[in-house]
Amino acid sequence: MEKQVIALFGEAEKGAFRTPHVLHELPQVMDRLGNPPEASEGLFFAVQAILYNRQIIYFRVEEEGFSRSDYLNGLHFLHDKEKIKQVHAICMPGVGDGEILEASRCVCELRRGLLITSQKDLYDYLTSH
């Protein structure tokens, strides 16, 4: 059975920006992305997903929730089904920005995938309107 694929956006100590990092195992997370910066949740979600036997496509962003161009670039990449064949979910911890969430919604609809967020981020989004 093929692993489910989660596209994940978050900060990391190392790894190229605007590049999809495909990760299958925990040692790859540490080798390619390093340690999580303080108050970052992206790598935490990556570890959890791998422990649940998911494949990760990690997009490193400069600042979780605020690096709009990093998020939009990654979402544009995910929109192209030739580059990435399958995405079952998108996880963007720390994001409450309406423009980023709207772009992620379009990709989720195209891919028939889920958006994974936290209660705090959903609250921030809902109360910002």
C-alpha positions, 0 to 999 in steps of 0.5 A, spaced: 500 500 500 502 506 498 503 511 503 499 517 504 503 524 502 502 530 507 505 537 504 508 540 510 510 548 511 514 550 517 521 553 519 527 549 520 534 550 521 537 548 515 535 546 508 533 550 502 527 555 501 522 554 495 524 547 495 520 541 496 524 536 501 521 529 500 522 525 507 520 518 508 524 516 515 526 520 521 533 520 520 532 524 514 528 530 517 534 531 522 539 530 516 536 535 511 532 540 516 536 540 522 533 542 529 526 546 530 527 553 531 524 556 538 516 556 537 516 552 531 511 547 530 513 544 523 518 539 524 514 537 530 508 535 525 513 532 520 515 527 526 508 525 528 506 524 520 512 520 519 511 516 526 504 515 523 507 512 516 506 518 512 510 521 507 512 528 507 513 533 502 516 539 507 517 546 504 521 550 509 519 557 510 522 563 513 517 564 518 511 560 520 505 564 519 508 570 516 512 568 510 507 569 505 511 568 498 514 562 501 507 559 502 504 561 496 511 559 492 510 552 495 502 552 494 503 553 486 508 548 486 503 543 489 498 545 484 502 542 478 500 535 478 506 533 473 511 535 479 507 532 485 503 526 483 499 525 490 498 530 496 493 527 501 493 533 506 496 540 507 499 542 514 501 549 515 502 550 523 501 557 525 498 560 519 491 564 520 493 569 513 486 569 509 490 569 502 495 563 504 489 559 507 485 561 500 490 558 496 491 552 500 483 551 499 484 551 492 490 546 492 486 542 497 480 542 492 484 540 486 487 534 490 481 532 494 485 533 500 485 535 507 487 542 510 491 540 517 491 546 522 491 547 529 485 550 534 489 556 535 490 557 528 483 556 526 480 561 531 485 566 529 483 565 522 475 566 524 476 572 528 480 576 523 474 577 519 
